Amino acid sequence: MKITKRYVGFFWLMIAPMILGSCGSTEDKKEIKEKAPTIQLDIQRLDQAIANSKNEQQIDSILLKHPEVLHAYFSVGANRSKELAKNLFALFQNPALRKFYEQSQQDVFFGGQVLEKELQTAFQEIKNEFPQAKIPKIRTIFTGFGAIGNFKTEHLVVSDSLIIIGLDYFMGKKGMYLPQNVYDYQLRRLEPRALVGQILLLYSGYFNKHMAENATMLSDMIWYGKSYAFAKKMAPALADSLLFGYTQKELAESDMFQQEIWEHFIDQSLLYKQDEFTKAKYLGERPKTVEIGPACPGSIGRWLGWKIIDAYQTNHPQERLAEVMAKPDANQLFQASGYRGKAKE
């Protein structure tokens, strides 16, 4: 089998939000954070175990020991583990795929415990901020974008109890091969150092209280804004370009022209629109928000939602993130933020 530079599609997952209660006094908050236990992150590098297997039987044994991966990532039961093991073993005998995999083990990608350390730090911070949080098991897989026959694969599976990472999807622009139907503006969020941020955005849904029924543009903007605030809190060193998928120029110009962006939302009466078609123009996956201007980056409503939440947190420094995440009323958060194209000074 010969592998050429090939492309395979993927879809971004959205996790339904769940309700968490608010916390107590300032003294209680400080005490809770100080007493948060050190977590022991359960992360299994199954990509390495499978790549190092000497035969199909060893891979089959690995798969059977991790039925959660069979079910949640490959969407099959134990009855198909032997077939999958055979295909995975054959895949790793391919020289081109093996070279791609070996690239993934370099320190600049996912070697040298870099990923494990980033995840440990992020989920420890989650435990500090949300003491009742369930810390999920984490498993890694490498399949050459699903070049294993009739088996489903994807870039990420995220639930409150299990995270499965398709590392091959997060090799970025320097990877030997690229996923199919991924444009440059999307590829920025598939860089190796963007991985933890994308996990956090999805995982935040379990703390992000939201009135989803008949949601307005503003409500969805605030939901995204809280998700970004969550990710930035748990991974403060993560570059905004990797989190938002914007270039440095797009970030700088969005800040520079945020008053004009805001005025467009007001002039077009967008904040309380409920139709999905209109919301998709400003919140959906697009390279540009051409309704505002040819240089305005896509999903600008998500970024604007973050600016509102950032303004809210600036004006309410006494509130912990857990409290902000638990507030479902987007309009209340907006009004209290003082944001009108910029934070109230």
Residue pairs with C-beta under 8 A, 6 or more apart in sequence:
1 90
1 94
2 96
3 94
3 96
3 97
3 100
3 144
3 147
3 177
5 176
5 177
5 178
6 145
6 147
6 177
6 180
7 145
7 178
7 179
7 180
7 181
7 182
8 145
8 146
8 179
8 180
8 181
9 179
9 180
9 181
9 182
10 154
10 155
10 169
10 179
10 181
10 182
11 154
12 285
13 154
13 156
13 157
13 158
13 202
14 202
14 205
15 158
15 159
15 202
15 203
15 205
15 206
16 205
16 212
17 205
17 206
17 207
17 208
17 209
17 210
17 212
17 223
18 160
18 205
18 206
18 207
18 209
19 209
19 326
19 328
20 130
20 132
20 206
20 207
20 209
20 322
20 325
20 326
21 326
22 322
22 323
22 326
23 29
23 32
23 320
23 322
23 323
26 318
29 320
32 131
33 128
33 129
36 124
36 127
36 128
36 131
37 127
38 124
39 120
39 123
39 124
39 127
39 135
41 116
41 119
41 120
41 123
41 135
41 138
42 135
42 137
42 138
43 116
43 119
43 137
43 138
43 139
43 140
44 66
44 137
44 138
44 139
44 140
45 140
46 62
46 66
46 69
46 139
46 140
46 141
47 101
47 104
47 110
47 140
47 141
47 142
47 167
48 105
48 140
49 62
50 59
50 62
50 88
50 92
50 141
50 142
51 92
51 98
51 101
51 142
53 59
53 62
53 89
53 92
55 89
56 82
56 85
56 86
56 89
57 85
59 85
59 88
59 89
60 81
60 82
60 85
62 85
63 69
63 70
63 81
63 84
63 85
64 78
64 81
66 139
67 77
67 78
68 137
68 139
68 162
68 164
69 139
69 141
69 164
70 76
70 77
70 78
70 80
70 81
70 84
71 77
72 157
72 159
72 162
72 164
73 139
73 141
73 152
73 153
73 154
73 157
73 164
73 166
74 80
74 84
74 151
74 152
74 153
75 151
75 152
76 84
76 151
80 151
83 149
84 148
84 149
84 151
87 148
87 149
87 151
88 143
88 148
91 97
91 143
91 144
91 147
91 148
92 98
92 101
97 144
97 147
99 176
100 144
100 168
100 171
100 175
100 176
100 177
101 142
101 144
101 168
103 109
103 171
103 175
103 176
104 110
104 111
104 142
104 167
104 168
104 171
104 175
105 111
107 114
108 174
108 192
109 167
109 171
109 175
109 192
110 140
110 167
110 170
110 192
115 140
115 192
115 195
115 196
118 195
118 196
118 235
119 138
119 196
119 199
121 235
122 196
122 199
122 200
122 234
122 235
123 135
123 234
125 233
125 234
125 235
126 133
126 135
126 203
126 234
127 133
127 135
129 233
129 234
129 320
129 321
129 322
130 207
130 322
133 206
133 207
134 160
134 161
136 158
136 159
136 160
136 161
136 162
136 163
136 203
137 161
137 162
137 163
138 162
138 163
138 164
138 165
139 162
139 163
139 164
139 165
140 164
140 165
140 167
141 153
141 164
141 165
141 166
141 167
142 166
142 167
142 168
143 151
143 153
143 166
143 168
144 168
144 177
145 153
145 168
145 169
145 177
145 179
145 180
146 152
146 153
153 166
154 166
154 169
155 165
155 166
155 169
155 170
155 179
155 190
156 163
156 164
156 165
156 166
156 169
156 198
156 199
156 202
157 163
157 164
158 199
158 202
158 203
160 203
160 206
163 199
163 203
165 195
165 199
168 175
168 177
168 179
169 179
169 190
170 190
170 191
170 192
170 194
170 195
171 177
171 178
171 190
171 192
172 187
172 190
172 191
172 192
172 194
173 184
173 187
173 191
178 187
179 190
182 190
183 287
184 287
185 245
185 287
185 297
185 298
186 245
186 285
188 194
188 241
188 242
188 245
188 246
188 247
189 197
189 198
189 242
189 243
189 245
191 242
193 238
193 239
193 242
194 238
194 242
194 243
196 235
196 238
197 231
197 235
197 238
197 242
197 243
200 230
200 231
200 234
200 235
201 227
201 228
201 230
201 231
201 243
204 226
204 227
204 230
204 231
204 325
205 227
207 230
207 322
207 325
207 326
208 223
208 226
208 227
208 230
208 325
209 325
209 326
209 327
209 328
210 219
210 223
210 328
210 330
211 219
211 328
211 329
211 330
214 274
215 223
215 274
216 271
216 272
216 273
216 274
216 330
217 265
217 270
217 271
217 272
217 273
217 274
217 278
217 279
217 282
217 283
217 301
218 271
218 272
218 330
218 331
218 334
219 330
219 331
220 279
220 283
220 301
220 305
221 271
221 283
221 301
221 302
221 304
221 305
221 308
221 330
222 305
222 308
222 309
222 330
222 333
222 334
223 305
223 330
224 283
224 301
224 302
224 305
224 306
225 302
225 304
225 305
225 306
225 307
225 308
225 309
225 310
226 305
226 309
226 324
226 325
228 243
228 244
228 302
228 303
228 305
228 306
228 309
229 306
229 309
229 310
229 313
229 321
229 324
230 321
230 325
231 238
231 243
232 238
232 243
233 321
240 246
240 251
241 247
241 248
241 251
244 251
244 297
244 299
244 302
244 303
245 299
246 254
246 297
246 303
247 297
250 295
250 297
253 295
254 261
254 296
254 297
254 300
254 303
258 304
258 307
258 341
258 342
259 341
259 342
260 292
261 292
261 296
261 300
261 304
261 341
262 304
262 340
262 341
263 341
264 270
264 291
264 292
265 271
265 282
265 301
265 304
268 291
270 278
270 282
273 279
279 301
281 289
281 291
282 289
282 291
282 299
282 300
282 301
283 299
283 301
283 302
284 298
284 299
285 298
285 299
286 298
286 299
287 297
287 298
288 294
288 295
288 296
288 297
288 298
289 296
289 297
289 298
289 299
289 300
289 301
290 296
292 300
297 303
307 339
308 333
308 334
308 337
308 339
309 324
309 333
309 337
310 343
311 337
311 338
311 339
311 342
311 343
311 344
312 324
312 333
312 334
312 336
312 337
312 338
312 339
313 319
313 321
313 324
314 343
315 336
315 337
315 338
315 343
315 344
316 324
316 336
324 333
327 333
337 343
337 344
338 344
